[in-house]
Amino acid sequence: MLGDRTMLVGCGGRWIVARVPLEVLAHGRSGDKGDASNVGLIAANDRIYAWLRDNLTAEVVKRLLGGIVKGEVERFEVPNLRALNFILHDSLGGGGTASLLTDAQGKTHAQALLRCMIEVPESLLEDL
């Protein structure tokens, strides 16, 4: 079992929703430039990429990483790689040479995002 499952009943019928860590759906990599970190997510397949593109907005990422990101979150789509790239502004406490943070280069920010639990249609998990 990949995560918790919940049945939701809506106007048009029933949908089964699974609550899973984002790492079930994607791989990630992160780094830094100044006081911003860069988190790239690469979807496991085309269906997952389409779902992430439609649902994993900059606002959602800022909410999920609220304790890390003090500034704006920007999102860039990289469809040929099935990837989304997020720039997390003001997330490094001043940057590598100025910060007292344990991870002043943002190397763990992708893993922090990948560990976040999200709700997805269970059908999205069928091909994993």
C-alpha positions in Angstrom: 0.0 0.0 0.0 1.4 3.4 -1.0 -0.5 5.5 1.4 -3.9 6.1 3.1 -7.0 5.8 0.9 -10.2 7.8 1.3 -13.4 7.6 -0.6 -14.9 10.9 -1.6 -18.4 11.2 -2.9 -19.2 14.0 -5.4 -22.0 15.1 -7.6 -21.0 12.8 -10.5 -20.1 9.7 -8.5 -17.2 8.5 -6.4 -13.5 9.1 -6.5 -10.9 7.2 -4.5 -8.2 9.4 -3.2 -4.9 8.3 -1.9 -2.7 10.3 0.5 0.9 9.6 -0.5 4.3 11.3 -0.1 5.2 13.3 -3.2 8.3 11.1 -3.6 5.9 8.3 -4.8 5.2 10.4 -7.9 8.4 12.2 -8.7 12.2 12.4 -8.2 13.8 15.7 -7.1 16.9 17.7 -7.1 17.8 21.0 -5.5 20.5 23.6 -5.2 21.0 27.3 -4.7 21.8 30.7 -6.1 22.3 33.4 -3.6 19.4 33.5 -1.2 17.1 31.3 -3.4 16.9 27.6 -3.7 15.9 25.7 -6.8 13.8 22.5 -6.6 13.3 20.4 -9.7 10.7 17.6 -9.7 10.7 15.0 -12.4 7.4 13.1 -12.8 7.5 9.3 -13.0 5.3 9.2 -16.1 3.3 11.4 -18.5 0.0 11.1 -16.5 1.7 12.1 -13.3 3.4 15.0 -15.0 0.0 16.2 -16.3 -1.5 15.9 -12.8 1.4 17.7 -11.1 1.3 20.4 -13.8 -2.4 21.1 -13.1 -2.2 20.7 -9.3 1.2 21.4 -7.9 1.1 25.2 -8.1 3.6 27.7 -6.7 1.1 28.5 -4.0 0.8 24.8 -3.0 4.6 24.5 -2.8 4.8 27.6 -0.7 2.2 26.2 1.7 3.9 22.8 1.9 7.3 24.4 2.6 6.0 27.3 4.6 8.7 27.0 7.3 11.4 27.1 4.8 10.3 29.7 2.2 10.0 33.3 3.4 9.6 34.9 0.0 7.8 34.2 -3.3 7.8 30.8 -5.1 8.1 30.8 -8.9 7.2 27.7 -11.0 8.6 26.9 -14.5 7.4 24.0 -16.6 9.8 21.8 -18.5 7.5 19.5 -20.4 10.1 17.7 -22.5 11.6 16.4 -19.2 8.2 15.9 -17.5 9.6 18.3 -14.9 8.5 21.3 -12.8 11.2 23.7 -11.5 10.5 25.9 -8.5 12.5 28.8 -7.3 12.1 29.4 -3.6 13.0 33.0 -2.9 14.3 34.0 0.5 14.7 30.4 1.6 18.4 30.3 2.6 18.7 32.9 5.4 21.0 35.1 3.3 22.8 32.4 1.3 25.7 30.0 1.7 28.3 32.5 3.0 25.9 34.7 5.1 23.6 32.2 6.7 23.7 30.3 10.0 21.2 27.7 8.7 22.3 24.1 8.7 21.6 23.8 5.0 22.4 27.2 3.6 22.7 25.9 0.0 19.3 24.3 -0.1 20.5 20.8 -0.9 17.8 19.2 1.2 14.9 21.3 -0.1 13.9 18.8 -2.8 13.8 16.0 -0.2 11.7 18.2 2.1 9.2 18.7 -0.7 9.2 15.0 -1.7 8.4 14.0 1.9 5.2 16.1 1.9 2.0 14.2 1.9 -0.5 15.0 -0.9 -3.8 13.7 -2.0 -4.1 12.3 -5.5 -6.6 10.2 -7.4 -5.8 6.6 -6.7 -6.0 5.8 -10.4 -2.8 7.9 -10.9 -0.9 5.3 -8.9 -1.9 2.3 -11.0 1.1 2.3 -13.3 3.8 2.8 -10.6 
